[in-house]
Amino acid sequence: MMQGQRFTEKDWKLFRKKAVDWQEAHMDKINKEYIELLSRDMNPADKFWELEKRVRKDKKGAGVQLDMRRSVLIDNLVSLIDEGVIHFADLEGFSDELKETVKIFIERRIF
């Protein structure tokens, strides 16, 4: 286990590998949503401003941008799950300690 952390070195390496794929898949999904938005039958200016608002919001999410420090690995996974970028089942291959920690964080989160 990493010092003071609830994950292993293997978990960290697996996260770094998977995060890229998860983000690419998420960005593909939101790009399709942007295309759908731009294809709507509405005023061009309204489409532009709605798109700009969405991009501004989306680029702040974990599905687009992650802080790749070990110290926020668990927070990143919780955020990815909260935002619907991944599901708990996507943690297959990670250590039981990491999965249990993520599960506890998800169960204890306050809305």
SULRA-V87049 format. One record per backbone hydrogen bond with DSSP energy under -1.0 kcal/mol. NH is the residue of the N-H (numbers start at 1). CO is the residue of the C=O. If there is no record, write none. Layout:
NH;CO + NH;CO
This chain:
2;7 + 5;2 + 12;8 + 13;9 + 14;10 + 15;11 + 16;12 + 17;13 + 18;14 + 19;15 + 22;18 + 23;19 + 24;20 + 25;21 + 26;22 + 27;23 + 28;24 + 29;25 + 30;26 + 31;27 + 32;28 + 33;29 + 34;30 + 35;31 + 36;32 + 37;33 + 38;34 + 39;35 + 40;37 + 42;40 + 47;43 + 48;44 + 49;45 + 50;46 + 51;47 + 52;48 + 53;49 + 54;50 + 55;51 + 56;52 + 57;53 + 58;54 + 59;55 + 60;57 + 61;58 + 64;61 + 65;61 + 69;67 + 72;69 + 73;70 + 76;72 + 77;73 + 78;74 + 79;75 + 80;76 + 81;77 + 82;78 + 83;79 + 84;81 + 85;80 + 86;80 + 90;87 + 91;88 + 92;89 + 94;91 + 99;95 + 100;96 + 101;97 + 102;98 + 103;99 + 104;100 + 105;101 + 106;102 + 107;103 + 108;104
